[in-house]
Amino acid sequence: MRRSKLEMYIDTLKVLAHNGPLMQTKIMSKGNFNCNMLNEYLSFLIKHELIEERTNQKSKAVFAITQNGTNILKYFRELEQVPPIIE
């Protein structure tokens, strides 16, 4: 089943929250993303300050979740616990 953009953003945040700062290729493999779409998601998340791009010891770009990103994940986990309101 195809994931929505929102699900892709949340999945990206989850990957970074569980694994720490990662290079783009590691995010792709752990989150099951394709390269082109992941670039779009990373740009969006950086723009909204939910993740940040850093440089590791080997001068490679890695991405890490910010405190804002962690807060967003917390809110989504709480929402997942709410039972559906369908009668």
C-alpha positions as CSV (number, residue, x, y, z in Angstrom):
1,M,0.0,0.0,0.0
2,R,1.3,3.4,-0.9
3,R,2.2,5.8,1.9
4,S,0.9,9.4,2.0
5,K,3.3,12.3,2.2
6,L,2.5,12.7,5.9
7,E,3.3,9.1,6.6
8,M,6.6,9.5,4.7
9,Y,7.5,12.5,6.8
10,I,6.6,10.7,10.0
11,D,8.5,7.6,8.9
12,T,11.6,9.7,8.2
13,L,11.4,11.2,11.6
14,K,11.0,7.8,13.2
15,V,14.0,6.4,11.4
16,L,16.2,9.3,12.6
17,A,14.7,9.1,16.2
18,H,15.5,5.4,16.5
19,N,18.9,5.3,14.8
20,G,20.4,8.7,15.5
21,P,22.1,10.8,12.8
22,L,22.3,8.9,9.5
23,M,23.5,9.4,6.0
24,Q,20.9,9.7,3.2
25,T,21.6,6.1,2.0
26,K,21.0,4.7,5.4
27,I,17.7,6.6,5.8
28,M,16.7,5.2,2.4
29,S,17.3,1.6,3.3
30,K,15.9,1.8,6.8
31,G,12.8,3.7,5.8
32,N,12.2,2.0,2.4
33,F,12.4,5.2,0.4
34,N,13.5,5.9,-3.1
35,C,16.2,8.6,-3.6
36,N,14.2,11.2,-5.4
37,M,11.3,11.2,-3.0
38,L,13.6,11.1,0.0
39,N,15.4,14.3,-1.2
40,E,12.0,16.0,-1.3
41,Y,11.1,14.8,2.2
42,L,14.4,15.8,3.7
43,S,14.2,19.3,2.1
44,F,10.7,19.8,3.6
45,L,11.7,18.6,7.0
46,I,14.8,20.8,7.1
47,K,12.8,23.8,5.9
48,H,10.4,23.2,8.8
49,E,13.2,22.7,11.3
50,L,12.2,19.1,12.1
51,I,15.6,17.7,11.1
52,E,19.0,19.2,10.5
53,E,21.9,18.4,8.3
54,R,25.2,17.9,10.1
55,T,28.7,16.8,9.2
56,N,30.1,13.7,10.8
57,Q,33.8,13.0,11.6
58,K,34.5,11.8,8.1
59,S,33.1,15.1,6.7
60,K,30.0,13.3,5.3
61,A,26.5,14.8,5.5
62,V,24.2,13.2,8.0
63,F,20.7,14.1,9.0
64,A,19.5,14.3,12.6
65,I,16.1,14.9,14.2
66,T,15.7,18.2,16.1
67,Q,13.8,18.8,19.3
68,N,10.9,20.1,17.2
69,G,10.9,16.8,15.2
70,T,10.9,14.8,18.4
71,N,7.9,16.8,19.7
72,I,6.0,16.2,16.4
73,L,6.7,12.4,16.8
74,K,5.4,12.5,20.3
75,Y,2.1,14.2,19.2
76,F,1.6,11.6,16.4
77,R,2.2,8.7,18.8
78,E,-0.5,10.2,21.1
79,L,-2.9,10.6,18.2
80,E,-2.3,6.9,17.2
81,Q,-3.5,5.9,20.7
82,V,-6.9,7.7,20.3
83,P,-9.6,5.3,19.2
84,P,-11.5,6.2,16.0
85,I,-14.6,8.3,16.4
86,I,-16.6,6.5,13.6
87,E,-20.2,5.5,14.6
